[in-house]
Amino acid sequence: MSAAAWMPSSALAQDTVRLGVLLPLTGPAALSGTSIVEGMRLAAEEANAQGGVKGKKVQLFEEDDEGLTTKAVTGARRLVESNKVIGISGSYISAAAIAATKVAREFKVPVVSGGSTSVSATDANTPGDPWFFRAFPGSIEQGEQSARDIVQKLKAKKVAVIYENSPYGMSLAEQMRKDIPRFGGQVVAEEIYNTDERDFYSVLTKVRARQPEAIYLAGLMDAGVQVIRQASEVGLKTQLVGSGSMMSDKLIQLTGNASEGFAVSSMFEPSTPNEFGQKFTRMFRERYKKEPDVFTALGYDSMHLLIEAARRAAKLDGEQVRAELIKMSDVPLVQGPANTMVKFDAKGGSTFRIGLAIVRNGKRVWLPFD
């Protein structure tokens, strides 16, 4: 689909700031993509309510990549060639983001991640010459901080890893192999699954035989939902810990009581101590009449950064927007602890301290940052 977001057709004049959205709005990752896009739309609405960019309205064009590289390439080409966007926010699936960025780089249009975590996405950049930007910790930082929390906060020394056969899952699993022992634990079992698998009973049986004290799930939310449900059905009492893709209210809604005690590395919660995040929470509640989550925060941050770069650009084109992204250091993020600011490194990455949340009585409770 290709659409200008929530603007009447009469408002779709050429005198607008055109920005692209590339996300999995259908398919296996749609649970995340449909939340991320809400944050992006909110950022554009907020900008337009404040007078737009250089007196022009922000106009969003949305493409559904279904989480597939072929669709991502097609969507990116439509955004840059037909819709003439000067920046793209997306995608969520790392492989799709890498494929789309190749197109965007060709047309000199920057891409700000809408949730792509794998370091392979930023590693695809030429150091000092990035076209893909990630304003949150990548898989290396996420894996390291999750490993530390599993061993030190959850007191689990024996850890099993169940991971998705994808750049995202494999990069997180690799970090677990490196970092669990570094923090004093050991990886006692590993199981890999394909992205379309939904039957995890045999995997859970194999893992249970190794008697882990915690099981780390490195994959997308829809698979995580099935693992949590099936672990409950087979009576597995081991502590389950999810990767960043699973920090969503949708997971709790879909798993019900089975999610009680589930732990997840979390970059944002509505209870955030981050002042900018608190403002975002209030805006989101008013706009959508529900609670925000990390996916809506990811979407808001990514689009807000593109809009702010366009505001600062000497000229409204992709190269000038990218130049402003490269030198950003004073733009606050809604994610992370208090006073979190974006600052991109030579490969377009950025990082901050990730928190740990535990599901208690049907709600994620963010443990204090240390």
C-alpha positions as CSV (number, residue, x, y, z in Angstrom):
1,M,0.0,0.0,0.0
2,S,1.1,3.5,-0.7
3,A,-0.7,6.3,1.2
4,A,-0.1,9.8,2.5
5,A,-0.9,9.5,6.2
6,W,-4.1,10.9,7.6
7,M,-4.1,14.0,5.4
8,P,-7.2,14.8,3.3
9,S,-6.6,14.6,-0.5
10,S,-7.0,18.3,-0.8
11,A,-3.9,18.8,1.4
12,L,-1.7,16.6,-0.7
13,A,0.0,19.4,-2.4
14,Q,3.4,19.3,-3.8
15,D,4.6,21.8,-1.3
16,T,5.1,19.2,1.4
17,V,8.0,17.4,3.1
18,R,7.8,13.9,1.7
19,L,9.0,11.1,4.1
20,G,8.7,7.4,3.5
21,V,7.5,4.6,5.8
22,L,8.7,1.0,5.1
23,L,7.4,-1.6,7.5
24,P,5.9,-5.1,7.6
25,L,2.2,-4.2,7.9
26,T,1.1,-7.7,7.0
27,G,2.9,-11.0,7.3
28,P,4.6,-12.7,10.3
29,A,6.0,-9.4,11.7
30,A,2.9,-7.4,11.3
31,L,2.2,-7.5,15.1
32,S,5.2,-5.2,15.5
33,G,5.0,-3.3,12.3
34,T,1.4,-2.1,12.9
35,S,2.4,-0.7,16.2
36,I,5.6,1.0,14.9
37,V,3.7,2.9,12.3
38,E,1.4,4.4,15.0
39,G,4.4,6.1,16.5
40,M,5.6,7.4,13.1
41,R,2.2,8.9,12.4
42,L,2.1,10.5,15.8
43,A,5.5,12.2,15.1
44,A,4.3,13.6,11.8
45,E,1.0,14.8,13.3
46,E,2.9,16.5,16.1
47,A,5.3,18.2,13.6
48,N,2.4,19.4,11.5
49,A,0.6,20.8,14.6
50,Q,3.7,22.8,15.3
51,G,3.9,24.3,11.8
52,G,5.5,21.5,9.9
53,V,9.0,21.8,8.5
54,K,10.1,25.2,7.1
55,G,6.4,26.1,6.8
56,K,5.6,22.9,4.9
57,K,3.4,20.0,6.0
58,V,5.0,16.6,6.6
59,Q,3.5,14.0,4.3
60,L,4.1,10.3,4.9
61,F,4.0,7.6,2.2
62,E,3.6,4.1,3.6
63,E,4.8,0.9,2.0
64,D,4.2,-2.7,3.3
65,D,7.3,-4.8,2.8
66,E,5.8,-7.8,4.6
67,G,9.2,-8.4,6.1
68,L,10.5,-9.7,2.8
69,T,13.7,-8.4,1.0
70,T,12.0,-8.4,-2.4
71,K,9.1,-6.4,-1.2
72,A,11.5,-4.0,0.7
73,V,13.3,-3.3,-2.6
74,T,10.1,-2.7,-4.5
75,G,8.7,-0.5,-1.7
76,A,11.9,1.5,-1.4
77,R,12.0,2.1,-5.1
78,R,8.4,3.3,-5.1
79,L,9.1,5.6,-2.3
80,V,12.2,7.3,-3.8
81,E,11.2,7.1,-7.5
82,S,7.5,7.7,-7.5
83,N,6.8,9.4,-4.2
84,K,10.1,11.4,-4.2
85,V,10.7,11.1,-0.5
86,I,13.8,12.7,1.1
87,G,14.1,10.1,3.9
88,I,12.7,6.7,4.8
89,S,11.9,5.3,8.3
90,G,12.1,1.5,8.2
91,S,12.2,-1.4,8.1
92,Y,11.7,-3.6,11.1
93,I,13.2,-6.8,9.7
94,S,17.0,-6.4,9.4
95,A,17.3,-8.2,6.1
96,A,14.6,-6.0,4.6
97,A,16.2,-2.9,5.9
98,I,19.6,-3.9,4.4
99,A,17.9,-4.5,1.0
100,A,16.0,-1.2,1.1
101,T,19.1,0.8,2.1
102,K,20.9,-0.4,-1.0
103,V,18.2,1.3,-3.0
104,A,18.1,4.4,-0.8
105,R,21.9,4.8,-1.0
106,E,21.7,4.7,-4.8
107,F,19.2,7.6,-4.8
108,K,21.0,9.4,-1.9
109,V,18.1,9.1,0.6
110,P,18.9,8.2,4.3
111,V,17.1,5.4,6.1
112,V,16.4,5.6,9.9
113,S,15.7,2.2,11.4
114,G,12.2,1.4,12.4
115,G,13.4,-1.4,14.6
116,S,16.1,-3.3,12.7
117,T,18.4,-4.6,15.4
118,S,21.0,-6.8,13.7
119,V,24.5,-5.3,13.5
120,S,24.6,-6.5,9.9
121,A,22.5,-3.5,9.0
122,T,25.0,-0.9,10.4
123,D,28.0,-3.1,9.3
124,A,26.7,-2.8,5.7
125,N,27.5,1.0,6.0
126,T,30.9,2.3,4.9
127,P,32.5,3.7,8.1
128,G,32.2,7.5,8.1
129,D,29.7,7.3,5.2
130,P,26.4,5.8,6.7
131,W,23.1,5.9,4.9
132,F,21.3,3.6,7.4
133,F,20.9,4.9,11.0
134,R,19.8,3.1,14.1
135,A,18.9,5.3,17.1
136,F,18.9,2.5,19.7
137,P,21.2,-0.3,20.7
138,G,22.0,-3.0,18.1
139,S,22.1,-6.7,18.6
140,I,25.6,-6.7,20.2
141,E,24.6,-4.2,22.9
142,Q,21.2,-5.8,23.4
143,G,22.7,-9.2,23.7
144,E,25.3,-8.1,26.1
145,Q,22.9,-6.2,28.3
146,S,20.4,-9.1,28.3
147,A,23.1,-11.6,29.2
148,R,24.2,-9.4,32.1
149,D,20.6,-9.1,33.4
150,I,19.9,-12.8,33.1
151,V,23.0,-13.7,35.2
152,Q,23.1,-10.8,37.6
153,K,19.5,-9.7,38.1
154,L,17.7,-12.9,37.5
155,K,20.4,-15.0,39.1
156,A,20.3,-17.7,36.4
157,K,23.7,-19.4,35.8
158,K,22.6,-22.1,33.4
159,V,21.0,-20.6,30.3
160,A,19.4,-22.2,27.2
161,V,19.0,-20.2,24.0
162,I,16.2,-20.7,21.5
163,Y,16.8,-18.5,18.4
164,E,15.4,-17.7,15.0
165,N,17.3,-18.6,11.8
166,S,17.7,-15.0,10.7
167,P,20.3,-12.3,11.0
168,Y,18.4,-11.0,14.1
169,G,18.2,-14.3,15.9
170,M,21.7,-15.5,15.0
171,S,23.4,-12.3,16.1
172,L,21.7,-12.3,19.5
173,A,22.5,-16.0,19.9
174,E,26.1,-15.2,19.2
175,Q,26.2,-12.6,21.8
176,M,24.7,-15.0,24.4
177,R,27.5,-17.4,23.6
178,K,30.1,-14.7,24.3
179,D,28.5,-12.8,27.1
180,I,26.7,-15.4,29.4
181,P,30.1,-16.9,30.3
182,R,31.7,-13.4,30.7
183,F,29.1,-12.6,33.4
184,G,29.6,-15.9,35.2
185,G,27.0,-18.2,33.6
186,Q,27.0,-20.9,30.9
187,V,25.0,-21.7,27.9
188,V,23.8,-25.3,28.4
189,A,21.6,-25.7,25.3
190,E,20.9,-24.1,22.0
191,E,18.0,-24.7,19.6
192,I,17.5,-22.9,16.2
193,Y,14.1,-22.6,14.4
194,N,13.0,-21.4,11.0
195,T,11.0,-18.2,10.9
196,D,7.8,-20.0,9.8
197,E,7.9,-22.6,12.6
198,R,5.1,-22.5,15.2
199,D,5.4,-25.9,16.9
200,F,8.0,-25.7,19.7
201,Y,6.9,-28.7,21.8
202,S,9.9,-30.9,20.8
203,V,12.3,-28.0,21.2
204,L,11.1,-27.3,24.7
205,T,11.3,-31.0,25.6
206,K,15.0,-31.0,24.4
207,V,15.8,-27.8,26.3
208,R,14.1,-29.0,29.5
209,A,16.3,-32.1,29.6
210,R,19.3,-29.8,30.1
211,Q,17.7,-28.2,33.2
212,P,18.4,-24.5,32.4
213,E,17.6,-21.9,35.0
214,A,16.6,-19.5,32.2
215,I,15.6,-19.7,28.5
216,Y,16.5,-16.8,26.3
217,L,14.2,-16.4,23.2
218,A,15.9,-14.6,20.3
219,G,13.3,-14.1,17.6
220,L,10.2,-12.2,16.6
221,M,7.2,-11.7,18.8
222,D,4.8,-14.1,17.0
223,A,7.1,-17.0,17.6
224,G,7.7,-15.8,21.2
225,V,4.0,-16.0,21.8
226,Q,3.9,-19.6,20.7
227,V,6.9,-20.6,22.9
228,I,5.3,-18.9,26.0
229,R,2.0,-20.6,25.4
230,Q,3.5,-24.1,24.7
231,A,5.9,-23.8,27.7
232,S,2.9,-23.2,29.9
233,E,1.0,-26.1,28.4
234,V,3.9,-28.6,29.0
235,G,4.3,-27.3,32.6
236,L,7.8,-25.8,32.0
237,K,8.5,-23.5,35.0
238,T,11.9,-22.2,33.8
239,Q,12.3,-18.4,33.7
240,L,11.7,-17.2,30.1
241,V,13.5,-14.1,28.9
242,G,12.6,-12.5,25.6
243,S,14.6,-10.4,23.1
244,G,13.7,-6.8,22.3
245,S,11.0,-7.8,19.8
246,M,8.9,-9.2,22.6
247,M,8.5,-6.0,24.7
248,S,4.8,-5.4,23.7
249,D,1.4,-5.4,25.4
250,K,0.3,-7.5,22.4
251,L,2.4,-10.4,23.6
252,I,0.7,-10.3,27.1
253,Q,-2.7,-10.1,25.5
254,L,-2.0,-13.1,23.3
255,T,-0.5,-15.3,26.0
256,G,-2.6,-14.3,29.0
257,N,-1.6,-15.8,32.3
258,A,1.1,-17.8,30.6
259,S,3.2,-14.6,30.4
260,E,3.3,-14.0,34.2
261,G,6.9,-13.8,35.2
262,F,8.1,-13.4,31.6
263,A,11.2,-11.1,31.5
264,V,12.2,-8.9,28.6
265,S,14.9,-6.5,27.8
266,S,13.0,-3.2,27.4
267,M,14.1,0.1,25.9
268,F,10.8,1.9,26.8
269,E,7.9,1.6,29.2
270,P,5.1,4.0,29.9
271,S,6.4,4.3,33.4
272,T,9.7,5.7,32.0
273,P,11.8,8.2,34.1
274,N,12.7,9.8,30.7
275,E,11.0,13.2,30.6
276,F,10.8,13.2,26.8
277,G,9.3,9.7,27.0
278,Q,6.8,10.8,29.5
279,K,5.6,13.6,27.1
280,F,5.4,11.0,24.3
281,T,3.3,8.7,26.6
282,R,0.8,11.5,27.3
283,M,0.5,12.3,23.6
284,F,0.1,8.7,22.6
285,R,-2.6,8.0,25.2
286,E,-4.5,11.1,24.0
287,R,-4.2,10.2,20.3
288,Y,-4.8,6.5,20.4
289,K,-6.7,5.9,23.7
290,K,-4.3,3.1,24.8
291,E,-0.9,2.6,26.2
292,P,2.3,3.1,24.1
293,D,4.9,0.4,24.0
294,V,8.5,0.0,22.7
295,F,7.3,-0.4,19.1
296,T,5.3,2.8,19.1
297,A,8.3,4.5,20.8
298,L,10.7,3.1,18.1
299,G,8.4,4.5,15.4
300,Y,8.1,7.9,17.0
301,D,11.9,8.2,17.6
302,S,12.8,7.2,14.0
303,M,10.3,9.6,12.4
304,H,11.0,12.4,14.8
305,L,14.7,12.2,14.0
306,L,14.0,12.4,10.2
307,I,11.7,15.4,10.7
308,E,14.3,17.2,13.0
309,A,17.0,16.5,10.4
310,A,14.8,18.0,7.7
311,R,14.2,21.1,9.9
312,R,17.9,21.6,10.2
313,A,18.8,20.8,6.6
314,A,20.0,23.7,4.4
315,K,18.0,22.2,1.6
316,L,15.2,19.7,1.6
317,D,16.9,16.8,-0.1
318,G,18.2,13.4,1.0
319,E,21.9,14.3,1.1
320,Q,21.3,17.4,3.3
321,V,19.0,15.4,5.7
322,R,21.7,12.7,6.0
323,A,24.3,15.3,6.7
324,E,22.2,16.6,9.7
325,L,21.7,13.0,11.0
326,I,25.4,12.3,11.0
327,K,26.2,15.3,13.2
328,M,23.2,15.0,15.6
329,S,24.0,15.0,19.3
330,D,21.4,17.1,21.0
331,V,18.1,15.5,20.0
332,P,16.3,13.6,22.9
333,L,14.9,10.1,22.5
334,V,11.7,8.8,24.1
335,Q,13.5,5.5,24.7
336,G,16.2,4.8,27.3
337,P,16.8,6.3,30.8
338,A,16.4,9.9,31.6
339,N,18.3,12.4,29.4
340,T,19.0,10.0,26.6
341,M,20.2,11.8,23.5
342,V,20.9,10.4,20.1
343,K,24.5,10.4,18.8
344,F,25.4,8.3,15.8
345,D,28.8,6.6,15.4
346,A,30.8,6.2,12.2
347,K,28.6,3.2,11.1
348,G,25.3,5.0,11.9
349,G,24.7,3.2,15.2
350,S,23.7,4.6,18.6
351,T,23.3,3.1,22.0
352,F,22.0,3.7,25.5
353,R,21.3,1.6,28.7
354,I,18.5,-1.0,28.3
355,G,16.3,-1.8,31.2
356,L,14.7,-5.1,32.2
357,A,11.0,-5.6,32.6
358,I,9.1,-8.4,34.3
359,V,5.4,-9.3,33.7
360,R,3.6,-9.0,37.0
361,N,-0.2,-9.2,37.2
362,G,-0.5,-8.8,33.5
363,K,1.7,-5.7,33.2
364,R,5.4,-5.2,32.5
365,V,7.2,-3.7,35.5
366,W,10.4,-1.9,34.6
367,L,13.1,-2.7,37.1
368,P,15.2,0.3,38.2
369,F,18.2,1.2,36.0
370,D,21.5,0.6,37.7
